[in-house]
Amino acid sequence: MSHTLLWADLHTHQDVGYGRGSLERAIAIAQSHLDVWCATPQAAWPDLPDADSDIRERHLAGFEVTRVNWPRVKRLTAEADRPGEFVALLGYEWHSSRWGDWCLTYPTDEGDLVLPDTLEGLQEHARAAGALLIPHHVAYAAGRRGADFSMLAPDLTPVVEMYSEHGSSEHDRGPFAMHGHSMGGRSTANTLSALWAAGARVGVIAGTDDHLGCPGAYGEGLAGIWAAERTRAAVLEALHDRRTYAVTGDRVRLTFTVNGQPMGSEVGLTDRRRIEVGVDAPDELDRVEVLRDGRVIHRWFPDDAPPTAADLDAPVHCRIEFGWGPAGSVESTRVTEWLVTARIEGGQILDVLPCFQSGPFDEDRRNRVLERSDAHCRWESITSRRQAFRGIPTNAVILRIAGGVDTRLTLDLERPATDTVRASLGDLLVRNAVQFTGPFPSESLMAHRLVPQRMSRTAVAFDDDRPEPARYRVRVTESNGHMAWSSPIWVG
């Protein structure tokens, strides 16, 4: 059976709970650029500590908002689901200091807000309802909101959230450390690497855990799901079968098989193992790694030869980034409105990838693509250093373009200033184009250097013949730091 890649955020928050932004706004944002979304309002914390009264009261008030609004959450989720076009799932989040935080995902619109005091009770309810339980930020220490892996139930938890705005739970070193919250650093024993080494067979996803009502917020995590179709049943089937992977922000297309079986599979013990990996990234690749039992056995680096006109024989990516502005003063909190139109002459826009983060929060103003055709793309956006995720005060749109050295890219700015930036694809092969919207320290816009296919795409195939059982997975790193991680494949 062939499968389609769907982009999903299964862990988001709005003002139902203790986030910000209306549920209606969140659904509109999700439908504008995602394939799958799940409502996960915060619902309970049975062992909520007494130490900080303000934190305690904020959580209890949020849980009451969820209880009162649960019928509305069910109704709006049901209305948002459009089989074949957009998948909306119903769920909620259950916190615990002892057992960790878990997102429950129902298979239908009829799920009740059932809130047991123990993880065992939550698992019993999920099993009776045919629901999934997906733990997140699992690498925090056990007893400090990290997942209690001793309670893992494979039938309920086929996948684990490896990455979110909290950081990465792959291992206790490397990028995306958990610095933005109060639960401390990553515990070696609670990482995915430790869980796999102990024999657990779980796949991975990422979800934003965004609290500003922005599903799919750039940089905070997305799940790639290889599903048979855009329906709830197909998405849940793919999650159960672990045909999933995690990305930090850039939508890296990742395929991975062992002996023809896809990520998440269990392959019978055999000493003949054909490993095949396909990567198509929207930006330059730094490396693609295949790991066996947690150790790298194959590492691929892109060709770093100087760009030539031949690189335009295949489509290229151009990232158009905008924002920045003043820092270190009261003006750094200002919000800048953008209205930009990109036009292509002598070429074609094949795809548009929005890279919009969640901040600054605004209920009414949006980051969204307004128009797109083969020859143009028009978008509006707001940027600020206030609420910038990891302090990055920019948004971006990535255009996939087919053309030649004389193809012209024109960027017409209407807000925050009136201006025009022009460059040929031949020029953008070797240098970027930067334009300021006014005198220092005004905001600016940059058309990045083009990313040729030979720098962003690869297909890797090799044999790893051996008699022992093994666990294989893939890790992708782009030059800009964004990453993707596949679910494992187990042999034997």
Beta strands, then each sheet from edge to edge (+ up, - down):
strand 1: 4-12
strand 2: 36-39
strand 3: 42-44
strand 4: 87-94
strand 5: 101-105
strand 6: 132-136
strand 7: 159-164
strand 8: 167-168
strand 9: 203-206
strand 10: 222-227
strand 11: 244-247
strand 12: 253-258
strand 13: 261-262
strand 14: 266-267
strand 15: 274-280
strand 16: 285-292
strand 17: 295-300
strand 18: 316-324
strand 19: 336-345
strand 20: 348-355
strand 21: 368-372
strand 22: 376-383
strand 23: 394-402
strand 24: 408-415
strand 25: 419-424
strand 26: 433-436
strand 27: 443-447
strand 28: 457-463
strand 29: 470-478
strand 30: 483-486
strand 31: 489-491
sheet 1: 3+ 4+ 2+ 1+ 10- 11+ 30- 29+ 16- 17+
sheet 2: 3+ 4+ 2+ 1+ 10- 11+ 30- 29+ 31- 14-
sheet 3: 3+ 4+ 5- 6+
sheet 4: 8+ 7- 9-
sheet 5: 13+ 12- 15+ 28-
sheet 6: 20+ 23- 18+ 27- 26+
sheet 7: 21+ 22- 19+ 24- 25+
end
